[in-house]
Amino acid sequence: MLHQNNADYINTIYINNLNEKIKIKDLKRALQAVFAQFGNIVDIFASKNLKMRGQAFVAFKEKKGAIDALRSMQGFPFFDKPLKIQLAKTDSDCIAKIKGTYIKREKTTTTYRINKKEASIKEKSFVHNPDSPNNALQPSHQATNKSSNINLPAPNQHLVSIPPPLPLSSTSQKNLNRPLMYVFPVQVEPPSNNILFLTNLPPDTNEMLLSTLFGRFSGFREIRTVSSREEIAFVEFDDVASAECAKNALQGYKLSPTHSINISFAKK
């Protein structure tokens, strides 16, 4: 259900024409990376359900983020397909909770899974006792018996006493009180060139995600990753000016709540 009246903006955008071959996990991460520049993203909904293939909803904390994303990213090439973006007709659940308009929906599948999990836990806490009347299930005391097999010392058992540490000499005491001096090497950034060096990338960052993020800059050529080092990567551009533009725009960009990209020029 899509929004038809532009005068009444809401915080969620609806995106379709997405590449259906992309895994949902990679798709959400790529959407987060591309749309986070327009504002704080509260939620991204995408499903591998047959009816929801090639579609997604991105909910922003502020209305301005949704409007700016709609205007700026319409037709943006995203995994080789242009994005088609509209304003959603209704807010996502997380936005509705913030606004106080949330109405709880029944989730039969989720309720079934929870009940099944609870039943499994109850089964594990009981054992079958054939000697009991009607073969009833009896509580298992196996876990409590394990905790009782602790060898405590007898009341009259002598414990080994540890002597107190010897006092330090006056010279040693002075050395401990003396402040430590550290010398930090001065790091000089390599001169500007057409290859960027990325560090502090979150785990499982792949070339597809980085290509989506850096591919919107003119002169983009390719991404090179290191198999043994997931936290680093190289981005090559046609010229120095294009590399500098991408570096200035994405320096400190957050790919996750705990990882901000650190960008420098690669050494040649």
Long-range contacts (C-beta under 8 A, 24 or more apart in sequence): 1-88, 1-89, 1-90, 2-86, 2-87, 2-88, 2-89, 3-86, 3-87, 3-88, 3-89, 4-89, 6-87, 9-63, 9-66, 9-67, 9-87, 10-63, 10-66, 10-87, 10-88, 10-89, 10-90, 10-91, 10-95, 11-42, 11-59, 11-60, 11-61, 11-62, 11-63, 11-65, 11-66, 11-91, 11-92, 11-95, 12-57, 12-58, 12-59, 12-60, 12-66, 12-87, 12-88, 12-90, 12-91, 12-92, 12-95, 13-57, 13-58, 13-60, 13-66, 13-69, 13-70, 13-85, 13-86, 13-87, 13-88, 14-55, 14-56, 14-57, 14-85, 14-86, 14-87, 14-88, 15-55, 15-56, 15-57, 15-58, 15-83, 15-84, 15-85, 16-54, 16-55, 16-56, 16-84, 17-54, 17-81, 17-82, 17-83, 17-84, 18-46, 18-54, 18-55, 18-56, 18-78, 18-79, 18-81, 18-83, 19-54, 19-78, 19-79, 19-80, 19-81, 20-53, 20-54, 22-79, 22-208, 24-48, 26-206, 26-208, 26-209, 27-56, 28-56, 29-209, 29-255, 30-78, 30-79, 30-208, 30-209, 30-212, 30-213, 31-56, 31-58, 32-255, 33-209, 33-212, 33-213, 33-253, 33-255, 34-73, 34-76, 34-78, 34-212, 34-213, 34-216, 35-69, 35-73, 36-253, 36-254, 37-253, 38-65, 38-66, 38-68, 38-69, 38-72, 39-64, 39-65, 39-66, 39-68, 39-69, 40-65, 41-65, 42-92, 42-94, 42-95, 42-98, 43-92, 43-93, 43-94, 43-95, 45-92, 57-88, 57-92, 59-91, 59-92, 59-94, 59-95, 61-95, 61-98, 76-216, 77-215, 78-212, 79-208, 79-212, 189-264, 189-265, 190-264, 190-265, 190-266, 190-267, 190-268, 191-265, 192-240, 192-243, 192-244, 192-265, 193-240, 193-243, 193-265, 193-266, 193-268, 194-219, 194-236, 194-237, 194-238, 194-239, 194-240, 194-242, 194-243, 195-234, 195-235, 195-236, 195-237, 195-243, 195-265, 195-266, 195-268, 196-234, 196-235, 196-236, 196-237, 196-243, 196-246, 196-247, 196-263, 196-264, 196-265, 196-266, 197-232, 197-234, 197-263, 197-264, 197-265, 197-266, 197-267, 198-232, 198-233, 198-234, 198-235, 198-261, 198-262, 198-263, 199-231, 199-232, 199-261, 199-262, 199-264, 200-231, 200-259, 200-260, 200-261, 200-262, 201-230, 201-231, 201-232, 201-233, 201-255, 201-259, 201-261, 202-231, 202-255, 202-256, 202-258, 202-259, 203-230, 203-231, 204-230, 205-230, 205-231, 205-233, 205-255, 207-233, 209-255, 210-235, 213-250, 213-253, 213-255, 214-246, 214-250, 217-242, 217-245, 217-246, 217-249, 218-242, 218-245, 219-243, 220-246, 234-266
